[in-house]
Amino acid sequence: MVARRRHRVGHAGRYNNLALTLRALGRDGEARAALEVALGIDVASAMTHNNLGNVFFRDGDLVRAAAEYQRALVLDPDFADAHNNLGSAYFRLGQPERAEAEYRAALQLKPGSEEIRRNLAVIRERR
């Protein structure tokens, strides 16, 4: 049973990788479909939820993006990129305090990240 689950999870990873390639090619609809297949195989993948959030973010569906980032963080509270991405969604949704809290959480987990530092700086500049 464990071997079967690992095999299925491996397939989920392949769909996740396919989605990243499709997204890089600007084929977001196909990327979203591949990520949904991946989640059908392994709903407990924080990375896949984060990547699906990125597709929604890029499409401008910030509420759905934030929901996927939140799901990723329920599965992996120490996922710095999901905190950073959730912060960006909150920022674009006009919730700078929540954005700053997520950026701070991300920076704590990934202190060397220039991207997170830039995001925090933007929040501070707008105050």
C-alpha positions, -999 to 999 in steps of 0.1 A, spaced: 0 0 0 28 25 9 46 17 -24 14 23 -44 9 57 -27 45 66 -34 40 56 -71 8 78 -73 25 107 -56 53 104 -81 27 108 -109 14 139 -91 49 153 -92 51 148 -129 19 167 -135 32 194 -112 64 197 -133 43 196 -165 23 225 -152 54 245 -144 66 241 -180 32 250 -194 30 280 -172 64 292 -184 51 289 -219 21 311 -210 -3 282 -213 -20 289 -180 -52 271 -187 -34 239 -195 -11 244 -165 -42 248 -142 -56 216 -156 -24 197 -150 -23 210 -114 -58 199 -108 -49 164 -120 -19 165 -96 -41 175 -67 -65 147 -77 -37 123 -72 -22 139 -41 -43 166 -24 -17 169 3 9 186 -19 17 220 -5 39 227 -36 10 219 -60 -14 242 -41 12 269 -42 17 265 -79 -20 265 -85 -22 297 -65 5 312 -88 -17 304 -119 -47 321 -103 -25 350 -93 -13 354 -128 -48 352 -141 -58 380 -117 -80 358 -95 -65 369 -63 -91 355 -40 -86 320 -54 -48 325 -54 -49 334 -17 -71 304 -9 -45 281 -26 -16 297 -8 -35 292 25 -41 256 17 -4 252 10 4 267 44 -20 245 63 -1 215 48 34 231 53 34 261 77 72 265 71 68 270 33 84 304 29 74 309 -8 38 303 0 40 329 28 56 353 3 30 346 -24 1 350 1 16 383 11 16 394 -25 -20 383 -29 -30 402 2 -11 433 -10 -29 433 -43 -62 427 -25 -56 460 -5 -47 443 28 -12 456 35 -12 446 72 -19 410 63 7 412 35 33 425 58 26 397 83 31 371 56 62 387 43 77 388 78 69 351 83 85 343 49 116 363 58 119 345 91 120 312 72 142 324 44 163 353 58 185 356 27 157 362 2 161 395 -16 127 391 -32 110 390 3 130 420 15 119 440 -16 83 430 -9 86 442 27 103 475 15 74 482 -9 49 478 20 70 502 42 72 528 13 35 529 9 29 538 46 
